[in-house]
């Protein structure tokens, strides 16, 4: 097995290497690790991160992306079985504008219950003109052909 690429200044790389034991690890695999964040928003809130330093979701290579999604499903099912939440969010952010604060990819599994205090994740209202959406859809369709 080859060792993953680490960033010596990254707090999540330190966790992945086993150098930082301040978090509660709940599950792990060869290419990923799942642990509770230091300030969970609900009971069972878990982060799933790749062991290799990857800045965000859009930087993943396909094999690691597949491993990470299998891990998220495994950990999410475990959370469902153990805690029986009424719902669950899977959240990731890429970039400061999207509120990413640790620049090592992390997928939040957030178990949800009515009145859990977490709040909404989507704006209540938002409307765009159909002509604007058609232009955006056309541009995305064109760009998608570059990523086959």
C-alpha positions as CSV (number, residue, x, y, z in Angstrom):
1,X,0.0,0.0,0.0
2,X,1.3,3.5,-0.8
3,X,0.9,6.1,1.8
4,X,-1.5,9.0,1.0
5,X,-0.3,12.5,0.4
6,X,-0.5,14.6,3.6
7,X,-0.3,18.3,4.2
8,X,1.8,18.8,7.4
9,X,-0.2,21.9,8.3
10,X,-3.6,20.3,7.8
11,X,-5.6,19.4,11.0
12,X,-7.5,16.7,9.2
13,X,-4.3,15.1,7.8
14,X,-3.1,14.9,11.4
15,X,-6.2,13.0,12.3
16,X,-5.9,10.8,9.3
17,X,-2.3,10.0,10.2
18,X,-3.3,9.2,13.8
19,X,-1.2,12.1,15.2
20,X,-4.3,13.9,16.6
21,X,-6.3,11.8,18.9
22,X,-8.5,14.6,20.2
23,X,-11.5,13.4,18.1
24,X,-13.7,10.4,18.5
25,X,-13.1,8.1,15.5
26,X,-16.2,6.0,14.7
27,X,-15.2,4.1,11.6
28,X,-12.3,3.9,9.2
29,X,-11.1,2.3,6.0
30,X,-7.8,2.2,4.1
31,X,-8.5,5.4,2.2
32,X,-10.8,7.3,4.6
33,X,-11.6,8.0,8.3
34,X,-14.9,9.0,10.0
35,X,-15.0,11.0,13.2
36,X,-17.0,13.4,15.3
37,X,-16.2,17.1,14.8
38,X,-15.2,19.0,17.9
39,X,-18.4,20.9,17.8
40,X,-21.2,18.6,16.5
41,X,-24.5,20.3,15.5
42,X,-26.6,17.3,16.4
43,X,-25.9,14.0,18.2
44,X,-24.1,11.7,15.8
45,X,-22.9,14.4,13.5
46,X,-19.9,12.7,11.7
47,X,-17.3,13.8,9.3
48,X,-16.0,11.4,6.6
49,X,-12.7,12.5,5.2
50,X,-10.2,11.0,2.7
51,X,-6.8,10.1,4.3
52,X,-5.0,11.8,1.4
53,X,-5.0,15.6,1.4
54,X,-7.6,16.7,-1.1
55,X,-8.9,20.3,-0.8
56,X,-12.5,19.7,-1.8
57,X,-14.9,17.4,-3.6
58,X,-14.0,18.8,-7.0
59,X,-10.4,17.8,-6.6
60,X,-11.1,14.0,-6.1
61,X,-10.0,11.4,-8.6
62,X,-12.7,8.9,-9.5
63,X,-11.3,5.9,-7.5
64,X,-11.1,7.9,-4.3
65,X,-14.5,9.5,-5.0
66,X,-16.0,6.0,-5.2
67,X,-14.3,4.8,-2.0
68,X,-15.5,7.9,-0.2
69,X,-19.1,7.5,-1.4
70,X,-19.1,3.8,-0.2
71,X,-17.7,5.1,3.2
72,X,-20.5,7.7,3.5
73,X,-23.2,5.2,2.8
74,X,-21.6,2.7,5.3
75,X,-21.3,5.4,8.0
76,X,-24.7,6.9,7.2
77,X,-26.4,3.5,7.5
78,X,-24.6,2.9,10.9
79,X,-25.9,6.3,12.1
80,X,-29.4,5.4,11.0
81,X,-29.3,2.0,12.8
82,X,-27.7,3.3,16.0
83,X,-29.7,6.6,16.4
84,X,-32.8,6.2,14.2
85,X,-32.9,9.9,13.2
86,X,-36.0,11.3,11.4
87,X,-33.7,12.4,8.5
88,X,-30.1,13.1,7.6
89,X,-28.2,15.7,5.6
90,X,-25.0,15.0,3.6
91,X,-23.2,18.3,3.3
92,X,-19.9,19.4,1.8
93,X,-18.6,22.8,1.0
94,X,-15.9,24.0,-1.5
95,X,-14.3,27.4,-1.0
96,X,-14.7,30.2,1.4
97,X,-17.8,31.5,-0.2
98,X,-19.5,28.1,0.4
99,X,-18.4,28.4,4.1
100,X,-15.5,25.8,3.9
101,X,-13.3,26.5,6.9
102,X,-11.0,23.5,6.8
103,X,-9.5,23.0,3.3
104,X,-9.4,19.2,3.4
105,X,-12.4,17.6,1.9
106,X,-14.9,16.6,4.6
107,X,-18.4,15.2,4.1
108,X,-20.8,16.0,7.0
109,X,-23.3,13.4,7.9
110,X,-25.8,15.2,10.1
111,X,-28.6,13.2,11.7
112,X,-31.8,15.3,11.9
113,X,-34.8,15.4,14.2
114,X,-37.7,17.8,14.3
115,X,-36.8,20.8,16.4
116,X,-33.1,19.8,16.6
117,X,-32.0,23.4,16.4
118,X,-30.0,22.9,13.3
119,X,-32.3,25.1,11.1
120,X,-32.9,25.2,7.4
121,X,-30.1,24.6,4.9
122,X,-31.9,26.1,2.0
123,X,-33.2,29.7,1.5
124,X,-37.0,30.0,2.0
125,X,-37.4,31.8,-1.3
126,X,-35.5,32.3,-4.5
127,X,-36.7,32.9,-8.0
128,X,-34.8,33.2,-11.2
129,X,-36.1,34.0,-14.6
130,X,-36.7,31.0,-17.0
131,X,-34.6,32.7,-19.7
132,X,-31.6,32.9,-17.2
133,X,-32.1,29.3,-16.2
134,X,-32.1,28.2,-19.9
135,X,-28.9,30.0,-20.5
136,X,-27.3,28.4,-17.4
137,X,-28.5,24.9,-18.4
138,X,-27.1,25.3,-21.9
139,X,-23.7,26.4,-20.5
140,X,-23.6,23.5,-18.1
141,X,-24.6,21.0,-20.8
142,X,-21.8,22.2,-23.0
143,X,-19.2,22.0,-20.1
144,X,-20.4,18.5,-19.2
145,X,-19.2,17.2,-22.6
146,X,-15.6,18.1,-21.5
147,X,-15.7,15.7,-18.6
148,X,-16.6,12.3,-20.1
